[in-house]
């Protein structure tokens, strides 16, 4: 999420739910300035009184260190919206309950009635919005994570990224080492993908009684170049990072992030570094 008006935050949340795409310039996948790229709760669902470790993947390419204050929003969503606009609107204090501070903190699910948080989605889930006021010396933005309220079914677990890989010229997947930046040059095109630990895609029952297995998706972000697709999955397993524009000087690092999500609020993320020759 970028710094911007609350309406933009809600539009981004809605797009992630319904699968809409827009094509801004620069694209959403290009990271500059203060951004929140993903939020992870472990575990990703909790009953009232239960706790989770919350981690926000917040970065600022200017080098500033972000901080955040977090609140749970108990305002029920409007019809057709995943989050009530009042959750991110200034002056929404009556609907906000402070739950923590920082980019890593422990939150406790408040005593909420799941029936007041809107109709269940297709997975049978209802969600409590956690709203972050993320700031650093240069400004701030609002970030929203929809924390799943535990129901009667089997509890969801976060997916786990096993590798971030690139395809070599023969089409073989080669894992990118987190500790070893990959040398790249202007004009390079890298086919990138992720693999997941066993059990990351879990079976569950939809509200219509259908037994399904989660589809895992990975959203990609980078501080240089352009991506052929911003989200990959088993249907579209690779994206191509073309180092054709917005390139740093020789010898500079290019940051690459992969943010994985399942269908029920689970998240994982990974960071890799490329080095401009």
C-alpha positions in Angstrom: 0.0 0.0 0.0 1.2 3.5 -0.8 0.8 6.7 1.1 -2.6 8.1 0.1 -6.2 8.8 0.9 -8.3 6.3 2.8 -10.4 5.6 -0.3 -7.3 4.4 -2.1 -6.6 2.0 0.7 -10.1 0.5 0.5 -9.8 0.3 -3.3 -6.6 -1.7 -2.9 -8.3 -4.1 -0.4 -11.3 -4.5 -2.6 -9.1 -5.2 -5.6 -7.3 -8.0 -3.7 -10.6 -9.6 -2.9 -12.3 -9.4 -6.3 -9.2 -9.8 -8.5 -9.5 -6.5 -10.4 -6.3 -5.0 -11.9 -5.3 -1.5 -12.7 -2.2 -0.3 -14.6 -0.7 2.8 -12.9 2.6 4.2 -13.9 4.8 3.4 -12.1 3.1 0.1 -11.4 2.1 -1.0 -7.9 4.9 -3.6 -7.9 7.5 -0.8 -8.1 8.6 0.2 -4.6 9.7 3.8 -3.9 9.4 5.7 -0.6 7.2 4.3 2.3 5.3 1.2 1.5 3.6 -1.6 3.5 3.9 -4.7 1.2 2.3 -7.3 3.5 1.0 -8.0 7.0 1.2 -11.4 8.6 -0.6 -12.8 11.7 0.7 -16.0 13.3 -1.7 -17.7 13.7 -3.7 -16.1 10.9 -7.0 -16.6 12.8 -8.0 -16.4 16.4 -11.1 -16.7 18.6 -12.0 -13.8 20.9 -9.3 -13.7 23.7 -6.8 -15.5 21.5 -3.5 -13.8 20.5 -1.3 -13.7 17.4 2.2 -12.3 16.6 1.6 -9.5 14.0 4.5 -8.6 11.6 4.2 -5.8 9.0 6.5 -5.8 6.1 7.0 -2.0 5.9 9.9 -0.5 4.0 11.1 2.9 3.1 13.6 3.2 0.2 14.7 6.6 1.6 16.3 4.7 4.5 14.0 6.0 7.2 12.7 3.6 9.8 8.9 3.3 9.9 6.8 2.9 13.1 3.1 2.1 13.4 0.2 2.3 15.8 -2.5 -0.4 15.3 -6.2 -0.5 16.1 -8.9 -3.1 15.6 -11.9 -1.6 13.8 -15.3 -3.0 15.0 -17.4 -1.0 12.4 -19.3 -3.5 10.3 -18.5 -3.4 6.6 -21.0 -1.9 4.2 -22.7 -4.3 1.6 -20.2 -5.3 -1.0 -17.1 -3.9 0.8 -14.5 -5.9 2.7 -13.8 -3.0 5.1 -16.0 -0.1 6.3 -14.6 3.2 5.1 -14.8 4.6 8.6 -12.0 2.2 9.6 -9.5 4.4 7.8 -11.3 7.8 7.9 -10.0 10.5 10.3 -12.2 10.8 13.4 -13.3 7.1 13.5 -12.2 6.8 17.1 -15.4 5.3 18.4 -14.9 2.3 16.1 -11.2 1.8 16.8 -9.7 -0.1 19.7 -5.9 0.1 20.2 -4.2 -3.3 19.9 -0.5 -2.6 19.6 2.4 -0.6 18.4 5.4 -1.2 16.1 6.1 -3.3 13.0 6.1 -6.4 15.2 3.7 -6.8 18.2 1.3 -9.2 19.8 -2.4 -8.6 19.3 -5.3 -10.1 21.2 -8.6 -10.7 19.4 -11.2 -8.5 21.2 -14.5 -9.8 22.4 -16.3 -9.4 19.0 -19.4 -11.1 17.8 -18.5 -12.5 14.4 -22.1 -11.9 13.2 -21.4 -8.1 13.5 -18.4 -8.2 11.1 -20.3 -8.8 7.9 -21.5 -11.9 6.0 -19.0 -14.8 5.6 -17.0 -14.9 2.4 -16.9 -17.9 0.1 -14.4 -19.6 2.5 -16.8 -19.2 5.4 -14.6 -16.5 7.1 -15.4 -13.2 8.7 -12.6 -10.8 9.5 -11.7 -8.1 12.0 -9.8 -5.2 10.3 -6.5 -4.3 11.9 -5.7 -0.7 10.9 -2.1 0.6 11.0 -1.1 4.2 11.1 2.4 3.7 9.6 4.7 6.7 9.8 8.3 7.8 9.5 10.0 11.2 9.3 8.8 11.7 5.7 5.1 11.0 6.2 2.6 8.3 6.8 0.0 5.9 5.3 -2.8 3.7 6.4 -2.5 -0.1 6.2 -5.2 -2.7 6.7 -5.0 -6.4 7.5 -8.2 -8.5 7.8 -7.6 -10.8 10.7 -9.8 -13.9 10.5 -12.1 -14.7 13.4 -11.9 -18.4 14.2 -14.9 -20.4 13.4 -16.1 -24.0 13.8 -13.9 -25.5 11.1 -10.3 -26.5 11.2 -8.0 -23.6 11.9 -6.1 -22.1 9.1 -2.3 -21.8 9.1 0.0 -19.5 7.2 1.6 -20.7 4.0 5.4 -20.9 4.1 7.7 -19.9 1.2 10.3 -22.6 0.7 12.3 -20.9 -2.1 12.4 -17.9 -4.3 13.8 -19.0 -7.6 14.8 -17.9 -11.0 14.9 -20.0 -14.1 18.3 -20.5 -15.7 18.8 -20.6 -19.5 17.9 -24.3 -19.5 14.6 -23.7 -17.7 15.9 -25.2 -14.4 14.8 -23.5 -11.2 17.7 -22.1 -9.2 17.0 -20.9 -5.6 18.0 -17.3 -4.8 20.2 -17.2 -1.7 19.0 -14.7 0.8 22.6 -14.0 1.9 24.1 -13.7 -1.6 23.0 -10.9 -3.9 22.5 -12.0 -7.5 24.6 -10.0 -10.1 22.4 -8.5 -12.8 22.8 -6.0 -15.7 20.7 -3.6 -17.6 18.5 -5.4 -20.1 18.4 -8.7 -18.2 15.1 -10.6 -17.9 14.7 -12.9 -14.9 11.9 -15.5 -14.7 11.0 -15.6 -11.0 8.8 -17.9 -9.0 8.3 -19.4 -5.5 7.9 -22.8 -4.1 6.1 -23.6 -0.8 6.7 -25.9 2.1 4.6 -29.1 2.2 1.1 -28.5 3.6 1.0 -24.8 2.8 -2.0 -25.3 0.5 -4.6 -26.6 2.9 -7.9 -28.3 2.2 -11.1 -26.7 3.6 -14.9 -26.6 3.0 -16.5 -23.7 1.4 -19.8 -22.2 2.6 -21.6 -24.1 -0.2 -20.2 -27.4 1.1 -17.6 -27.8 -1.7 -14.3 -29.4 -0.6 -11.4 -27.5 -2.1 -7.7 -26.9 -1.6 -6.4 -23.4 -1.1 -4.9 -21.6 -4.1 -1.7 -19.9 -3.1 -0.7 -16.6 -4.8 2.5 -14.6 -4.6 2.6 -10.8 -5.1 5.9 -9.4 -6.3 7.6 -6.1 -5.6 10.9 -4.6 -6.7 12.9 -1.4 -6.6 13.8 -1.5 -10.2 12.5 -2.7 -13.6 9.1 -4.0 -14.6 7.3 -7.3 -14.0 5.4 -9.1 -16.6 2.7 -10.1 -14.0 2.4 -8.8 -10.5 0.9 -12.0 -9.0 1.9 -15.6 -9.6 0.2 -18.9 -8.7 0.0 -22.5 -9.8 -1.9 -21.2 -12.8 0.8 -18.6 -13.7 3.9 -19.9 -11.9 6.5 -17.3 -13.0 6.8 -13.6 -13.6 9.5 -12.0 -15.7 11.5 -9.1 -14.1 12.8 -7.0 -17.0 15.6 -4.6 -15.9 14.6 -2.1 -18.6 13.8 1.1 -16.6 14.0 2.7 -13.2 17.5 1.2 -12.7 19.9 2.2 -9.9 23.6 3.1 -10.5 26.2 0.3 -11.0 27.1 -1.3 -7.7 23.7 -0.6 -6.1 21.3 -3.2 -4.6 17.9 -3.9 -6.0 15.4 -5.2 -3.5 13.0 -7.9 -4.4 10.1 -9.1 -2.2 7.7 -12.0 -2.6 4.5 -11.8 -0.5 2.5 -15.1 -0.5 -1.2 -15.4 0.5 -3.7 -18.2 0.9 -7.5 -17.8 0.5 -8.2 -17.4 4.3 -6.0 -14.6 5.5 -2.7 -16.5 5.7 0.5 -14.7 4.6 4.3 -15.2 4.3 6.9 -13.1 2.8 10.5 -13.3 1.6 13.2 -10.8 0.6 16.0 -11.2 -1.9 18.7 -8.9 -3.2 20.0 -8.3 -6.7 23.2 -6.4 -7.4 23.5 -4.1 -10.4 26.7 -4.6 -12.3 
